[in-house]
Amino acid sequence: MARAQGARAQMALAYETVYGTPPVSGFTKMPFASTSLGSEQPLLNSELLGYGRDPLAPIKDAVTADGDVMVPIDAEALGFWLKAAFGDPTTTGAAAPYAHEFQSGSWVIPSMSIETAMPEVPRFAMYSGCVLDQLSWQVQRSGLLIATARLVAQGETIATTTGAGTPAELALKRFGHFNGAISRNGSALGNVVSAEITYANNLDRIETIRSDGKIDGADPSIAALTGRIEVRFADSTLVTQAINGDPCEISFAYVLPSGESFTFTVHAVYLPRPRIEISGPQGVQASFDWQAAKAASPARMCTAVLINSIVSY
C-alpha cells in the first residue's frame, strides 16, 4: 500500500474568474516548502441531560478552510503571490526582462484555486476561493529566504484524480539573503542585524448561513504593513527619527547575477522610540517595531517591483 510522502507532494495554482469556482485550465506548478492549507470541521459535545452518564452523539460545527503556505522568494513564482496580495500589476517592457510593479491600495484582490496533490494515495485536494490574508518574510544574514503566505479559502474538494490538468512549469531562480540589501531614503542602511516584513489584507470573512457550510467570500479591509528592524546601536539616526516622529522610505532589494530582481519599497515608515538596553559586555542592539502608512508621494503605502522573463501574471 502506498504511503503519502511530502517529497512527492505537488501544488498547482490558478486565478479564478468567478469566486469559488476552479478554472478548467491555466494552472501553474508552484514551488513550496510546506503547507497547512486545509479544511476542518470540529465536533460539538452534546449538552443535553437525562440520558445517562454516556454522552449523546456530537453535532458537526461550521467548516473552516484556511492555512499557511511556505514559499521561496524567487524570481518567477513570487509574482503569483504578489498578485494575490496586491492585485494586478503594471507590466512594462517590450521584451525580456519585464518589470512587474505591484502597488498597495487596490480594492480588488483576486481569488485563487490551489490544488495540493499526494499522488501515491491518491488524494487531490482542490481549495477554491483562496484569498491571501497575509504575506511575511524575514531578512537576515544567512539561511534560506522563505515567505509565508496565509490564505483564507471558501472550501475543499477531495478527488482521486487531478483537477489541475498538466500545470505549466516555472524556472526556479531563488533569491538568497546574500543577494539582499536594505536602504533608507536611497542610502544603504548599515548595522542591521535582522528585519521582518508583514503585509496584511486583514480579510473580513463573510460567514453567512449556507447549506454547504462555506463562507460567501473574504473581503479585504484596511491593509497593514508592519515589521521589525534589529540594529547594532552605532549611531542615533533611527532613534532621532523615532523621537521626531518623521517617516522615512525603506527598501528591501534582492538582485541575482543573471539580472532578475525583487524590490519591496515601503514609502512611509514610522518608528517607535525604542528602549536601549545594556544587557552585558557584548554589543548593544536596538529593536524598532515599525509601522507603515500611506505616503504623500507616491500616494500609497508600498510598491513591489519584480523583474524577470515572465510576460504577464
Short mmCIF file of the C-alpha atoms (twelve columns), coordinates in Angstrom:
data_MODEL
# 
_entry.id   MODEL 
# 
loop_
_atom_site.group_PDB 
_atom_site.id 
_atom_site.type_symbol 
_atom_site.label_atom_id 
_atom_site.label_alt_id 
_atom_site.label_comp_id 
_atom_site.label_asym_id 
_atom_site.label_seq_id 
_atom_site.Cartn_x 
_atom_site.Cartn_y 
_atom_site.Cartn_z 
_atom_site.pdbx_PDB_model_num 
ATOM 1   C CA . MET A 1   0.000   0.000  0.000   1 
ATOM 2   C CA . ALA A 2   1.382   3.430  -0.963  1 
ATOM 3   C CA . ARG A 3   2.008   5.925  1.803   1 
ATOM 4   C CA . ALA A 4   1.855   9.681  1.366   1 
ATOM 5   C CA . GLN A 5   5.203   11.470 1.494   1 
ATOM 6   C CA . GLY A 6   5.837   15.188 1.453   1 
ATOM 7   C CA . ALA A 7   8.682   14.728 -1.007  1 
ATOM 8   C CA . ARG A 8   6.167   13.627 -3.666  1 
ATOM 9   C CA . ALA A 9   3.579   16.300 -2.914  1 
ATOM 10  C CA . GLN A 10  2.815   18.912 -5.544  1 
ATOM 11  C CA . MET A 11  0.964   22.217 -5.640  1 
ATOM 12  C CA . ALA A 12  -0.792  23.904 -8.563  1 
ATOM 13  C CA . LEU A 13  -2.331  27.390 -8.607  1 
ATOM 14  C CA . ALA A 14  -4.675  29.284 -10.927 1 
ATOM 15  C CA . TYR A 15  -6.596  32.534 -10.613 1 
ATOM 16  C CA . GLU A 16  -10.381 32.321 -10.611 1 
ATOM 17  C CA . THR A 17  -12.770 34.197 -12.872 1 
ATOM 18  C CA . VAL A 18  -15.677 33.512 -10.507 1 
ATOM 19  C CA . TYR A 19  -15.014 33.364 -6.770  1 
ATOM 20  C CA . GLY A 20  -15.094 29.796 -5.519  1 
ATOM 21  C CA . THR A 21  -15.170 28.216 -8.992  1 
ATOM 22  C CA . PRO A 22  -11.931 26.449 -10.011 1 
ATOM 23  C CA . PRO A 23  -10.943 27.159 -13.625 1 
ATOM 24  C CA . VAL A 24  -10.744 24.227 -16.022 1 
ATOM 25  C CA . SER A 25  -7.244  25.219 -17.182 1 
ATOM 26  C CA . GLY A 26  -4.465  27.719 -16.610 1 
ATOM 27  C CA . PHE A 27  -2.831  26.096 -13.568 1 
ATOM 28  C CA . THR A 28  0.847   26.629 -12.770 1 
ATOM 29  C CA . LYS A 29  3.036   24.326 -10.706 1 
ATOM 30  C CA . MET A 30  4.196   26.213 -7.616  1 
ATOM 31  C CA . PRO A 31  7.310   25.608 -5.534  1 
ATOM 32  C CA . PHE A 32  6.621   25.325 -1.808  1 
ATOM 33  C CA . ALA A 33  8.391   24.154 1.328   1 
ATOM 34  C CA . SER A 34  5.370   23.231 3.443   1 
ATOM 35  C CA . THR A 35  1.664   23.918 3.703   1 
ATOM 36  C CA . SER A 36  -1.014  23.757 6.374   1 
ATOM 37  C CA . LEU A 37  -3.790  24.724 3.946   1 
ATOM 38  C CA . GLY A 38  -6.761  22.543 4.727   1 
ATOM 39  C CA . SER A 39  -10.381 22.267 5.746   1 
ATOM 40  C CA . GLU A 40  -11.575 21.280 9.198   1 
ATOM 41  C CA . GLN A 41  -14.941 20.789 10.874  1 
ATOM 42  C CA . PRO A 42  -14.913 20.376 14.658  1 
ATOM 43  C CA . LEU A 43  -17.494 18.440 16.660  1 
ATOM 44  C CA . LEU A 44  -19.687 19.971 19.363  1 
ATOM 45  C CA . ASN A 45  -20.334 17.942 22.504  1 
ATOM 46  C CA . SER A 46  -23.975 17.332 23.375  1 
ATOM 47  C CA . GLU A 47  -25.200 19.455 26.288  1 
ATOM 48  C CA . LEU A 48  -28.439 17.512 26.854  1 
ATOM 49  C CA . LEU A 49  -29.236 15.896 30.207  1 
ATOM 50  C CA . GLY A 50  -31.386 12.975 31.234  1 
ATOM 51  C CA . TYR A 51  -29.880 10.304 29.000  1 
ATOM 52  C CA . GLY A 52  -27.487 8.719  31.477  1 
ATOM 53  C CA . ARG A 53  -23.765 9.180  32.013  1 
ATOM 54  C CA . ASP A 54  -22.775 8.218  28.489  1 
ATOM 55  C CA . PRO A 55  -22.820 11.239 26.152  1 
ATOM 56  C CA . LEU A 56  -25.055 11.565 23.130  1 
ATOM 57  C CA . ALA A 57  -23.633 11.802 19.617  1 
ATOM 58  C CA . PRO A 58  -21.774 15.064 18.855  1 
ATOM 59  C CA . ILE A 59  -23.009 17.671 16.377  1 
ATOM 60  C CA . LYS A 60  -20.942 18.987 13.467  1 
ATOM 61  C CA . ASP A 61  -19.861 22.625 13.705  1 
ATOM 62  C CA . ALA A 62  -19.061 25.099 10.901  1 
ATOM 63  C CA . VAL A 63  -16.426 24.317 8.268   1 
ATOM 64  C CA . THR A 64  -13.228 26.365 8.227   1 
ATOM 65  C CA . ALA A 65  -10.794 26.309 5.292   1 
ATOM 66  C CA . ASP A 66  -7.529  28.210 5.636   1 
ATOM 67  C CA . GLY A 67  -3.829  27.764 6.316   1 
ATOM 68  C CA . ASP A 68  -0.280  28.856 5.547   1 
ATOM 69  C CA . VAL A 69  1.950   28.074 2.581   1 
ATOM 70  C CA . MET A 70  5.721   28.420 2.951   1 
ATOM 71  C CA . VAL A 71  7.116   29.523 -0.413  1 
ATOM 72  C CA . PRO A 72  10.587  30.505 -1.637  1 
ATOM 73  C CA . ILE A 73  11.184  34.122 -2.603  1 
ATOM 74  C CA . ASP A 74  12.214  33.571 -6.206  1 
ATOM 75  C CA . ALA A 75  12.280  35.436 -9.496  1 
ATOM 76  C CA . GLU A 76  9.157   33.947 -11.123 1 
ATOM 77  C CA . ALA A 77  6.718   32.168 -8.772  1 
ATOM 78  C CA . LEU A 78  6.795   35.064 -6.301  1 
ATOM 79  C CA . GLY A 79  4.797   37.145 -8.786  1 
ATOM 80  C CA . PHE A 80  1.741   34.919 -8.272  1 
ATOM 81  C CA . TRP A 81  1.768   35.599 -4.537  1 
ATOM 82  C CA . LEU A 82  2.388   39.315 -5.046  1 
ATOM 83  C CA . LYS A 83  -0.646  39.482 -7.344  1 
ATOM 84  C CA . ALA A 84  -2.664  37.656 -4.695  1 
ATOM 85  C CA . ALA A 85  -1.554  40.251 -2.130  1 
ATOM 86  C CA . PHE A 86  -1.822  43.477 -4.135  1 
ATOM 87  C CA . GLY A 87  -3.896  42.769 -7.244  1 
ATOM 88  C CA . ASP A 88  -2.957  43.048 -10.911 1 
ATOM 89  C CA . PRO A 89  0.472   44.554 -11.606 1 
ATOM 90  C CA . THR A 90  1.506   47.114 -14.194 1 
ATOM 91  C CA . THR A 91  3.935   45.366 -16.547 1 
ATOM 92  C CA . THR A 92  6.420   47.234 -18.726 1 
ATOM 93  C CA . GLY A 93  8.954   46.048 -21.296 1 
ATOM 94  C CA . ALA A 94  8.696   45.143 -24.957 1 
ATOM 95  C CA . ALA A 95  10.923  42.113 -24.454 1 
ATOM 96  C CA . ALA A 96  12.544  40.301 -21.554 1 
ATOM 97  C CA . PRO A 97  13.298  41.366 -18.919 1 
ATOM 98  C CA . TYR A 98  9.835   42.563 -17.928 1 
ATOM 99  C CA . ALA A 99  9.170   44.761 -14.903 1 
ATOM 100 C CA . HIS A 100 6.027   43.945 -12.906 1 
ATOM 101 C CA . GLU A 101 5.015   46.689 -10.480 1 
ATOM 102 C CA . PHE A 102 2.566   45.830 -7.706  1 
ATOM 103 C CA . GLN A 103 1.045   48.672 -5.689  1 
ATOM 104 C CA . SER A 104 -0.796  48.640 -2.388  1 
ATOM 105 C CA . GLY A 105 -4.240  50.140 -2.038  1 
ATOM 106 C CA . SER A 106 -6.184  48.155 -4.634  1 
ATOM 107 C CA . TRP A 107 -9.792  47.345 -3.743  1 
ATOM 108 C CA . VAL A 108 -9.778  44.253 -5.994  1 
ATOM 109 C CA . ILE A 109 -7.862  41.245 -4.694  1 
ATOM 110 C CA . PRO A 110 -8.023  38.136 -6.927  1 
ATOM 111 C CA . SER A 111 -9.115  34.756 -5.643  1 
ATOM 112 C CA . MET A 112 -7.273  31.554 -6.494  1 
ATOM 113 C CA . SER A 113 -7.831  27.829 -6.720  1 
ATOM 114 C CA . ILE A 114 -4.982  25.808 -5.233  1 
ATOM 115 C CA . GLU A 115 -4.628  22.053 -5.558  1 
ATOM 116 C CA . THR A 116 -2.356  20.067 -3.273  1 
ATOM 117 C CA . ALA A 117 -1.644  16.599 -4.601  1 
ATOM 118 C CA . MET A 118 -0.468  13.410 -2.931  1 
ATOM 119 C CA . PRO A 119 -0.497  11.131 -5.996  1 
ATOM 120 C CA . GLU A 120 0.566   7.935  -4.235  1 
ATOM 121 C CA . VAL A 121 -2.655  7.703  -2.137  1 
ATOM 122 C CA . PRO A 122 -4.128  9.181  -4.447  1 
ATOM 123 C CA . ARG A 123 -5.519  12.388 -2.921  1 
ATOM 124 C CA . PHE A 124 -6.031  15.609 -4.832  1 
ATOM 125 C CA . ALA A 125 -7.415  18.413 -2.651  1 
ATOM 126 C CA . MET A 126 -8.733  21.463 -4.511  1 
ATOM 127 C CA . TYR A 127 -9.105  24.587 -2.396  1 
ATOM 128 C CA . SER A 128 -11.315 27.115 -4.152  1 
ATOM 129 C CA . GLY A 129 -11.879 30.739 -3.259  1 
ATOM 130 C CA . CYS A 130 -8.390  31.205 -1.788  1 
ATOM 131 C CA . VAL A 131 -7.676  34.837 -0.903  1 
ATOM 132 C CA . LEU A 132 -4.359  35.975 0.529   1 
ATOM 133 C CA . ASP A 133 -4.700  37.399 4.011   1 
ATOM 134 C CA . GLN A 134 -1.035  37.944 4.879   1 
ATOM 135 C CA . LEU A 135 2.419   37.760 3.290   1 
ATOM 136 C CA . SER A 136 5.501   37.896 5.505   1 
ATOM 137 C CA . TRP A 137 9.202   37.122 5.454   1 
ATOM 138 C CA . GLN A 138 12.413  37.755 7.381   1 
ATOM 139 C CA . VAL A 139 15.651  39.431 6.333   1 
ATOM 140 C CA . GLN A 140 18.803  38.091 7.937   1 
ATOM 141 C CA . ARG A 141 22.442  37.359 7.220   1 
ATOM 142 C CA . SER A 142 22.191  33.657 6.391   1 
ATOM 143 C CA . GLY A 143 19.722  30.840 5.915   1 
ATOM 144 C CA . LEU A 144 17.002  30.163 3.378   1 
ATOM 145 C CA . LEU A 145 14.857  33.066 2.159   1 
ATOM 146 C CA . ILE A 146 11.286  31.864 2.681   1 
ATOM 147 C CA . ALA A 147 7.986   33.750 2.743   1 
ATOM 148 C CA . THR A 148 4.782   32.724 4.486   1 
ATOM 149 C CA . ALA A 149 1.503   33.206 2.620   1 
ATOM 150 C CA . ARG A 150 -1.552  32.998 4.860   1 
ATOM 151 C CA . LEU A 151 -4.714  32.098 2.960   1 
ATOM 152 C CA . VAL A 152 -8.446  32.054 3.589   1 
ATOM 153 C CA . ALA A 153 -10.318 29.589 1.352   1 
ATOM 154 C CA . GLN A 154 -14.003 29.022 0.699   1 
ATOM 155 C CA . GLY A 155 -13.921 25.245 0.676   1 
ATOM 156 C CA . GLU A 156 -12.167 21.985 -0.061  1 
ATOM 157 C CA . THR A 157 -12.998 19.309 -2.622  1 
ATOM 158 C CA . ILE A 158 -11.270 15.921 -2.471  1 
ATOM 159 C CA . ALA A 159 -10.807 13.776 -5.598  1 
ATOM 160 C CA . THR A 160 -8.757  10.782 -6.698  1 
ATOM 161 C CA . THR A 161 -7.674  12.455 -9.941  1 
ATOM 162 C CA . THR A 162 -6.219  15.873 -10.525 1 
ATOM 163 C CA . GLY A 163 -8.406  18.814 -11.454 1 
ATOM 164 C CA . ALA A 164 -5.447  20.959 -12.482 1 
ATOM 165 C CA . GLY A 165 -4.603  19.116 -15.703 1 
ATOM 166 C CA . THR A 166 -0.947  19.489 -16.667 1 
ATOM 167 C CA . PRO A 167 0.299   22.602 -14.847 1 
ATOM 168 C CA . ALA A 168 2.744   24.955 -16.542 1 
ATOM 169 C CA . GLU A 169 6.312   24.783 -15.282 1 
ATOM 170 C CA . LEU A 170 8.330   27.717 -13.965 1 
ATOM 171 C CA . ALA A 171 12.076  28.211 -13.871 1 
ATOM 172 C CA . LEU A 172 13.174  28.159 -10.238 1 
ATOM 173 C CA . LYS A 173 15.592  31.037 -9.599  1 
ATOM 174 C CA . ARG A 174 15.737  31.640 -5.872  1 
ATOM 175 C CA . PHE A 175 16.881  34.779 -4.163  1 
ATOM 176 C CA . GLY A 176 19.034  34.387 -1.088  1 
ATOM 177 C CA . HIS A 177 19.873  36.577 1.862   1 
ATOM 178 C CA . PHE A 178 23.287  37.068 0.270   1 
ATOM 179 C CA . ASN A 179 21.556  38.849 -2.648  1 
ATOM 180 C CA . GLY A 180 19.760  41.267 -0.327  1 
ATOM 181 C CA . ALA A 181 20.303  44.901 0.627   1 
ATOM 182 C CA . ILE A 182 18.407  47.438 2.765   1 
ATOM 183 C CA . SER A 183 18.334  51.155 2.064   1 
ATOM 184 C CA . ARG A 184 16.815  54.146 3.870   1 
ATOM 185 C CA . ASN A 185 15.837  57.209 1.841   1 
ATOM 186 C CA . GLY A 186 18.006  55.973 -1.021  1 
ATOM 187 C CA . SER A 187 21.150  55.302 1.039   1 
ATOM 188 C CA . ALA A 188 22.376  51.978 2.396   1 
ATOM 189 C CA . LEU A 189 21.166  51.307 5.937   1 
ATOM 190 C CA . GLY A 190 24.035  49.911 7.956   1 
ATOM 191 C CA . ASN A 191 24.303  47.940 11.198  1 
ATOM 192 C CA . VAL A 192 21.101  45.982 10.501  1 
ATOM 193 C CA . VAL A 193 21.145  42.572 12.186  1 
ATOM 194 C CA . SER A 194 17.733  41.347 11.026  1 
ATOM 195 C CA . ALA A 195 14.376  42.594 9.783   1 
ATOM 196 C CA . GLU A 196 10.818  41.358 9.476   1 
ATOM 197 C CA . ILE A 197 8.157   42.427 6.974   1 
ATOM 198 C CA . THR A 198 4.443   41.594 7.227   1 
ATOM 199 C CA . TYR A 199 1.802   42.805 4.771   1 
ATOM 200 C CA . ALA A 200 -1.792  42.029 5.737   1 
ATOM 201 C CA . ASN A 201 -5.036  42.500 3.808   1 
ATOM 202 C CA . ASN A 202 -6.984  41.929 7.059   1 
ATOM 203 C CA . LEU A 203 -9.674  39.886 5.351   1 
ATOM 204 C CA . ASP A 204 -13.262 40.031 6.533   1 
ATOM 205 C CA . ARG A 205 -14.848 36.592 6.223   1 
ATOM 206 C CA . ILE A 206 -18.462 36.729 5.007   1 
ATOM 207 C CA . GLU A 207 -19.863 33.987 7.225   1 
ATOM 208 C CA . THR A 208 -23.461 33.746 6.020   1 
ATOM 209 C CA . ILE A 209 -25.766 30.798 6.653   1 
ATOM 210 C CA . ARG A 210 -25.482 28.293 3.796   1 
ATOM 211 C CA . SER A 211 -26.460 24.670 3.349   1 
ATOM 212 C CA . ASP A 212 -22.899 23.703 2.367   1 
ATOM 213 C CA . GLY A 213 -21.277 25.442 5.352   1 
ATOM 214 C CA . LYS A 214 -18.975 27.565 3.176   1 
ATOM 215 C CA . ILE A 215 -18.318 31.279 3.520   1 
ATOM 216 C CA . ASP A 216 -19.650 33.705 0.906   1 
ATOM 217 C CA . GLY A 217 -16.319 35.459 0.485   1 
ATOM 218 C CA . ALA A 218 -13.344 37.149 2.122   1 
ATOM 219 C CA . ASP A 219 -13.229 40.906 1.568   1 
ATOM 220 C CA . PRO A 220 -10.106 42.994 2.159   1 
ATOM 221 C CA . SER A 221 -10.409 45.755 4.746   1 
ATOM 222 C CA . ILE A 222 -7.835  48.356 5.819   1 
ATOM 223 C CA . ALA A 223 -4.413  46.947 4.962   1 
ATOM 224 C CA . ALA A 224 -1.495  46.888 7.382   1 
ATOM 225 C CA . LEU A 225 2.250   46.818 6.801   1 
ATOM 226 C CA . THR A 226 4.350   46.252 9.890   1 
ATOM 227 C CA . GLY A 227 7.650   44.751 10.861  1 
ATOM 228 C CA . ARG A 228 10.742  44.918 12.994  1 
ATOM 229 C CA . ILE A 229 14.280  46.116 12.452  1 
ATOM 230 C CA . GLU A 230 17.047  44.939 14.769  1 
ATOM 231 C CA . VAL A 231 20.157  47.126 14.552  1 
ATOM 232 C CA . ARG A 232 23.520  47.409 16.249  1 
ATOM 233 C CA . PHE A 233 23.488  50.690 18.125  1 
ATOM 234 C CA . ALA A 234 26.207  52.632 16.294  1 
ATOM 235 C CA . ASP A 235 24.525  55.985 15.642  1 
ATOM 236 C CA . SER A 236 21.357  57.894 16.519  1 
ATOM 237 C CA . THR A 237 19.844  58.186 13.029  1 
ATOM 238 C CA . LEU A 238 16.874  55.892 13.631  1 
ATOM 239 C CA . VAL A 239 16.433  56.970 17.244  1 
ATOM 240 C CA . THR A 240 16.321  60.629 16.207  1 
ATOM 241 C CA . GLN A 241 13.716  59.816 13.542  1 
ATOM 242 C CA . ALA A 242 11.629  57.963 16.121  1 
ATOM 243 C CA . ILE A 243 11.782  60.883 18.572  1 
ATOM 244 C CA . ASN A 244 10.874  63.424 15.874  1 
ATOM 245 C CA . GLY A 245 8.032   61.254 14.536  1 
ATOM 246 C CA . ASP A 246 9.137   61.683 10.932  1 
ATOM 247 C CA . PRO A 247 8.598   58.947 8.315   1 
ATOM 248 C CA . CYS A 248 11.301  57.522 6.072   1 
ATOM 249 C CA . GLU A 249 11.369  55.315 2.990   1 
ATOM 250 C CA . ILE A 250 12.903  51.868 3.416   1 
ATOM 251 C CA . SER A 251 13.620  49.479 0.532   1 
ATOM 252 C CA . PHE A 252 14.426  45.771 0.662   1 
ATOM 253 C CA . ALA A 253 16.089  44.645 -2.569  1 
ATOM 254 C CA . TYR A 254 17.326  41.316 -3.954  1 
ATOM 255 C CA . VAL A 255 19.296  41.012 -7.186  1 
ATOM 256 C CA . LEU A 256 20.513  37.847 -8.920  1 
ATOM 257 C CA . PRO A 257 23.696  37.800 -11.033 1 
ATOM 258 C CA . SER A 258 21.539  36.829 -14.046 1 
ATOM 259 C CA . GLY A 259 19.642  40.146 -13.798 1 
ATOM 260 C CA . GLU A 260 16.372  39.174 -12.084 1 
ATOM 261 C CA . SER A 261 15.481  41.346 -9.111  1 
ATOM 262 C CA . PHE A 262 12.850  41.951 -6.458  1 
ATOM 263 C CA . THR A 263 12.491  45.310 -4.723  1 
ATOM 264 C CA . PHE A 264 9.992   45.983 -1.967  1 
ATOM 265 C CA . THR A 265 9.741   49.669 -1.054  1 
ATOM 266 C CA . VAL A 266 7.845   50.956 1.957   1 
ATOM 267 C CA . HIS A 267 7.257   54.642 1.277   1 
ATOM 268 C CA . ALA A 268 6.384   55.924 4.754   1 
ATOM 269 C CA . VAL A 269 7.855   54.032 7.709   1 
ATOM 270 C CA . TYR A 270 7.199   55.294 11.225  1 
ATOM 271 C CA . LEU A 271 9.469   54.157 14.040  1 
ATOM 272 C CA . PRO A 272 8.610   53.922 17.737  1 
ATOM 273 C CA . ARG A 273 11.028  55.237 20.329  1 
ATOM 274 C CA . PRO A 274 12.939  52.126 21.443  1 
ATOM 275 C CA . ARG A 275 14.300  51.083 24.791  1 
ATOM 276 C CA . ILE A 276 18.103  50.976 24.590  1 
ATOM 277 C CA . GLU A 277 19.224  48.214 26.945  1 
ATOM 278 C CA . ILE A 278 22.765  47.305 28.010  1 
ATOM 279 C CA . SER A 279 22.479  43.622 28.838  1 
ATOM 280 C CA . GLY A 280 26.168  42.766 29.172  1 
ATOM 281 C CA . PRO A 281 29.625  43.295 27.741  1 
ATOM 282 C CA . GLN A 282 28.544  42.409 24.192  1 
ATOM 283 C CA . GLY A 283 27.386  44.916 21.601  1 
ATOM 284 C CA . VAL A 284 24.270  46.981 22.248  1 
ATOM 285 C CA . GLN A 285 21.308  46.437 19.944  1 
ATOM 286 C CA . ALA A 286 18.039  48.290 19.421  1 
ATOM 287 C CA . SER A 287 14.731  46.963 18.094  1 
ATOM 288 C CA . PHE A 288 12.236  49.084 16.167  1 
ATOM 289 C CA . ASP A 289 8.716   47.695 15.713  1 
ATOM 290 C CA . TRP A 290 7.865   49.873 12.732  1 
ATOM 291 C CA . GLN A 291 4.542   50.666 11.081  1 
ATOM 292 C CA . ALA A 292 3.857   51.903 7.571   1 
ATOM 293 C CA . ALA A 293 1.212   54.304 6.340   1 
ATOM 294 C CA . LYS A 294 0.108   55.961 3.119   1 
ATOM 295 C CA . ALA A 295 2.794   58.357 1.920   1 
ATOM 296 C CA . ALA A 296 2.250   61.802 0.434   1 
ATOM 297 C CA . SER A 297 4.263   60.979 -2.697  1 
ATOM 298 C CA . PRO A 298 3.706   58.450 -4.073  1 
ATOM 299 C CA . ALA A 299 0.219   58.310 -2.600  1 
ATOM 300 C CA . ARG A 300 0.389   54.709 -1.423  1 
ATOM 301 C CA . MET A 301 1.920   52.632 1.315   1 
ATOM 302 C CA . CYS A 302 4.270   50.335 -0.603  1 
ATOM 303 C CA . THR A 303 5.436   49.200 -4.037  1 
ATOM 304 C CA . ALA A 304 6.831   45.814 -5.074  1 
ATOM 305 C CA . VAL A 305 8.746   45.508 -8.349  1 
ATOM 306 C CA . LEU A 306 9.650   42.089 -9.741  1 
ATOM 307 C CA . ILE A 307 11.903  41.938 -12.811 1 
ATOM 308 C CA . ASN A 308 12.037  38.627 -14.682 1 
ATOM 309 C CA . SER A 309 11.299  36.954 -18.028 1 
ATOM 310 C CA . ILE A 310 7.575   36.321 -17.373 1 
ATOM 311 C CA . VAL A 311 5.431   38.222 -19.884 1 
ATOM 312 C CA . SER A 312 2.447   38.747 -17.557 1 
ATOM 313 C CA . TYR A 313 0.768   37.490 -14.408 1 
# 
